[in-house]
Structures are given as C-alpha cells and as structure tokens.
Amino acid sequence: MRTAMMTLAGALFLAGCSNAPVDKPAAKPAEPAGDNILHISWGGIAEADAGEAARHWSTWTINLVDGGPAYGWQSDKAATLPHQLAFELADSGTIRAVVLDNRFEPVVREDGSMSQAPDGSPVRRFALLGSTAGPDGPFETLVEGEAKADAQTLVKLPKEARARWLRLRIDSNWAGSGSTRLSDLAVIGDLDQRGAGGGEDVGGVYAHEYGPILLRQKGNEVFGCYNDGLGTLRGTIFGRIMRLAWYSKAEGSIGAATLVAANGKLYGFWYRPEDRMGSPWNAVREGGLDGADLGKCRAALYPPA
C-alpha cells in the first residue's frame, strides 16, 4: 500500500512538472477603473427632454442618474428615433466606459402605484457623445454600441476621452418602433473635482409643481421651506451638491433629499425615512429672496441662532 501511494505521488509530481498544457479558466477582462461620475451624488444631472413636461415624473430623464433600475426614462409614444438625451457632469472628467441598464425592475410605491409602467422597448443601438466646450457643443462621438435587452451593458471607449457635457443618442430599440425606455445610465471614469461648480448662492424662490421651494444659503448651510410652510428643509451644500433633511408637518415625517443646483435649476430626488426614493424633485429658479413674500416660510429660513 505504501509503495502504491509513493508511486501515485511520484506520477502526480512528474505530471505537474511535464510540459503538457494545463487547462485554466479564461481570465475575465478587467473592468475599467473609476466611479460612476454621472450619479446624482457626484453632481451629475440630466436635462429634461423635449416632451417631458407633458409626461409623468416616472418617465423623466433625471431618473437615469439615480443609480438603479427601479425608476427610469421613457420616450413619448409618438416620438421618432433617434432620441437625444443631454447630461452634465459636475466638472470635466476622464471617461473610460459607459453602462446602459435596460433592466425593468419597478417597485411598488406607498400609494400602490408602480415606479415605472410596463411600456416601451429597451434601448438597442446607441452612441455617447461628449464636449468640453459647453452644453451646445461641439460634440464628438466617444463610443457607439449595442445594449442588451433587459440587462446591463458595459461598453468601453476605444480610448479615454475628456468631457463634461454628454449626449446619449438612441438610434434604435429592440421592438424596432414605438416608445423607448432605459432604466439607468452610468459613466465610468474620474472627475477632476467632485461636487465642483458651486460658488453661486443657491438662495431664492424656485417654482415646483407642488408649490414654491424657498432656499437660503449661509456659508455651507442651507435652510429651506416648501408647500407654503408645511414642509421645511435643512442641510449642507458642497460645491453644487446639497444633502438636505426634510420635515413634513402635514405627514409628521422626516426624510432626506439630494439636490444639485445648476443652470438656475434644482435637480434631484427626495427619499422616504427608510431611504426609498420618493420621486424626482426638480425645480426652476424664479428669483431671489429679496422682495419675495416669505409668509410662513420665514421661520424656517431664518431660525433663531
């Protein structure tokens, strides 16, 4: 028995030292290094598309920068391809890859509604364009590709590229016609400065579908009010990124909000106490606080020291 074991051990040793090829699992291609610099928490924003004002918020472009498939964008049913969606990073950055998320994974909201409707066909052929000059370009094509239906697709750029303003051109969907949907868009790379773009006072009166939002900035602190004083806001701003807590007197509840102040607008989302996204919280600046009717918001904007 001992001799047999030694013979077997020797055979295995010799086999290991032989020049015979040994099958090895194929190495997975290295994924590009970097973060999703288009995410709302990095100061990335998505501009409204042409027909957005007439659609439900669950189809708005801003949903593409929240980092998940629960909420998404959907084109108008009558819109014709190609579609052009506009995005802006907080600062110029180096881009290595783009990830399109075509998964359809809606969540049930508190009122029983769904975060997305089962309509539209996922994006198929697309191109990512970038510019360092401005939101109107000129733009150059950074990469073209095909996204998988109902899955995530990572497409590396042929070479690293610099950009701050981005456009996603959607050339086709998997149905071949009709409305198009996309759940999330990630841009992988490095940002020159996270949260850049600040410097301007975000204080003012902002128009919102549920009534004006009033904000006052004092250093890095932000004080706010909405819904005619029934809701208050308080938090901090870093560059153009605001992290706020909201309190609703009507509901007796508290939650969070991430907002980006840029281009005379607010872009972002509010969240329930359990960190579930409520909905987009976009608004347009109408003017400053000077001369504005502060009404019941005065106490929230100017709390006692």
VEXDO-874813 format. One record per residue (C-alpha): x, y, z. Coordinates in steps of 0.02 Angstrom, whole numbers, padded with zeros to 5 digits, always signed. Example, Ala and Ser with C-alpha at 12.3 -4.5 7.8 and 13.67 -1.06 7.14 Angstrom:
// residues 2
+00615-00225+00390 +00684-00053+00357 
***
This chain:
// residues 305
+00000+00000+00000 +00141+00120+00046 +00233+00081-00118 +00074+00110-00218 +00047+00278-00134 +00227+00331-00167 +00211+00278-00349 +00050+00379-00366 +00129+00531-00284 +00278+00519-00399 +00167+00508-00551 +00071+00662-00497 +00234+00756-00466 +00301+00709-00637 +00137+00757-00718 +00147+00927-00634 +00323+00953-00698 +00284+00898-00876 +00262+01017-01021 +00085+00957-01053 -00036+01102-01068 -00148+01130-00917 -00324+01196-00943 -00352+01359-00848 -00512+01459-00830 -00519+01603-00951 -00471+01766-00867 -00613+01891-00856 -00574+02054-00945 -00528+02191-00823 -00665+02316-00797 -00618+02499-00819 -00563+02586-00661 -00663+02732-00596 -00828+02784-00520 -00998+02823-00593 -00964+03009-00608 -01137+03042-00682 -01226+02988-00522 -01327+03123-00435 -01216+03108-00279 -01067+03161-00387 -01161+03313-00451 -01215+03235-00616 -01378+03296-00692 -01495+03253-00835 -01590+03387-00931 -01773+03366-00973 -01808+03301-01147 -01925+03387-01270 -02088+03304-01216 -02054+03283-01031 -02165+03422-00966 -02319+03329-01025 -02268+03160-00952 -02275+03082-00780 -02118+03102-00673 -02087+02915-00679 -02030+02937-00860 -01916+03089-00832 -01735+03092-00888 -01672+03134-00712 -01716+02955-00663 -01565+02896-00765 -01440+02966-00638 -01509+02885-00479 -01401+02729-00494 -01533+02592-00508 -01669+02512-00616 -01820+02548-00505 -01852+02715-00592 -01812+02758-00772 -01840+02860-00929 -01967+02828-01066 -01993+02924-01228 -02158+02987-01293 -02254+02853-01386 -02264+02962-01541 -02081+03015-01535 -01972+02957-01679 -01796+02891-01670 -01661+02942-01643 -01681+03017-01468 -01555+03138-01394 -01536+03150-01205 -01425+03282-01125 -01318+03262-00968 -01192+03366-00874 -01052+03313-00756 -01009+03423-00607 -00838+03457-00685 -00733+03397-00831 -00679+03217-00815 -00591+03071-00895 -00713+02942-00963 -00668+02759-00991 -00834+02670-01012 -01023+02687-01013 -01153+02569-00938 -01331+02561-01002 -01456+02475-00887 -01606+02405-00981 -01671+02302-00836 -01853+02331-00792 -01869+02315-00603 -02006+02433-00542 -02051+02448-00358 -02221+02468-00279 -02243+02639-00202 -02336+02679-00041 -02495+02725-00135 -02494+02560-00229 -02432+02634-00393 -02278+02569-00484 -02117+02668-00506 -02120+02626-00693 -02251+02570-00817 -02226+02410-00920 -02219+02509-01081 -02083+02547-01206 -01945+02443-01283 -01767+02441-01213 -01628+02538-01298 -01531+02443-01432 -01408+02543-01539 -01337+02700-01459 -01192+02823-01459 -01116+02927-01318 -01057+03099-01370 -00953+03220-01266 -00898+03401-01262 -00779+03507-01159 -00838+03670-01239 -01015+03688-01173 -01192+03616-01170 -01215+03659-01354 -01052+03578-01408 -00971+03548-01524 -00987+03363-01480 -00881+03216-01535 -00932+03033-01534 -00845+02946-01389 -00913+02771-01418 -01052+02678-01509 -01126+02511-01460 -01275+02396-01437 -01360+02374-01269 -01429+02207-01216 -01616+02195-01190 -01669+02186-01007 -01489+02181-00945 -01341+02292-00903 -01215+02326-01041 -01041+02395-01010 -00956+02468-01163 -00777+02528-01153 -00721+02680-01250 -00592+02645-01387 -00481+02767-01292 -00501+02878-01139 -00592+03040-01175 -00616+03207-01089 -00789+03283-01073 -00907+03375-00958 -01065+03387-01065 -01134+03224-01133 -01269+03170-01252 -01341+02997-01269 -01403+02967-01445 -01526+02822-01452 -01534+02756-01630 -01649+02606-01607 -01744+02499-01482 -01771+02312-01478 -01950+02323-01541 -01898+02424-01693 -02026+02562-01660 -02136+02641-01528 -02081+02717-01364 -01908+02679-01295 -01859+02650-01114 -01698+02649-01013 -01678+02622-00826 -01507+02695-00788 -01351+02770-00866 -01179+02761-00785 -01021+02848-00846 -00863+02766-00779 -00709+02874-00754 -00629+03007-00645 -00695+03180-00609 -00572+03324-00594 -00665+03389-00441 -00812+03305-00359 -00953+03424-00322 -00874+03566-00420 -00971+03706-00498 -01026+03793-00337 -00982+03970-00291 -01153+04042-00328 -01278+04069-00189 -01421+03946-00210 -01541+04054-00110 -01701+04102-00197 -01877+04054-00245 -01896+03900-00356 -02054+03851-00449 -02111+03673-00418 -02269+03577-00463 -02321+03566-00279 -02290+03749-00242 -02133+03856-00225 -01973+03798-00140 -01882+03935-00045 -01697+03914-00004 -01574+04020+00095 -01388+03986+00098 -01274+04039+00241 -01097+03979+00213 -01112+03792+00184 -01280+03782+00272 -01445+03780+00178 -01615+03822+00253 -01775+03792+00158 -01962+03783+00153 -02091+03708+00035 -02277+03679+00019 -02319+03851+00094 -02230+03815+00257 -02297+03640+00285 -02127+03568+00245 -01953+03625+00297 -01778+03588+00234 -01607+03598+00316 -01436+03533+00269 -01270+03572+00188 -01201+03611+00016 -01036+03554-00057 -00997+03634-00223 -01164+03615-00309 -01223+03461-00213 -01349+03483-00073 -01385+03350+00057 -01543+03400+00149 -01663+03334+00279 -01846+03372+00252 -01985+03376+00380 -02169+03371+00333 -02284+03443+00465 -02435+03376+00370 -02369+03197+00375 -02268+03210+00534 -02124+03125+00443 -01943+03162+00404 -01832+03105+00260 -01685+03157+00151 -01655+03242-00015 -01507+03253-00134 -01516+03405-00247 -01395+03482-00371 -01404+03669-00402 -01352+03710-00581 -01408+03814-00729 -01535+03909-00624 -01624+03747-00578 -01631+03612-00445 -01609+03432-00500 -01628+03282-00386 -01732+03169-00278 -01815+03157-00109 -01814+02998-00006 -01928+02919+00122 -01866+02888+00300 -01819+02710+00252 -01710+02779+00109 -01835+02729-00025 -01841+02858-00164 -01999+02960-00163 -01986+03046-00332 -01884+03174-00429 -01881+03348-00351 -01839+03463-00497 -01874+03650-00490 -01836+03810-00586 -01770+03969-00502 -01888+04116-00519 -01794+04247-00418 -01706+04293-00258 -01774+04304-00081 -01760+04493-00076 -01934+04562-00100 -02014+04390-00102 -02166+04351+00005 -02090+04233+00133 -02253+04207+00226 -02250+04051+00336 -02076+04008+00271 -01989+04149+00364 -01963+04049+00524 -01884+03904+00429 -01771+04017+00326 -01715+04123+00474 -01714+04008+00626 -01657+04079+00793 -01469+04064+00822 
***
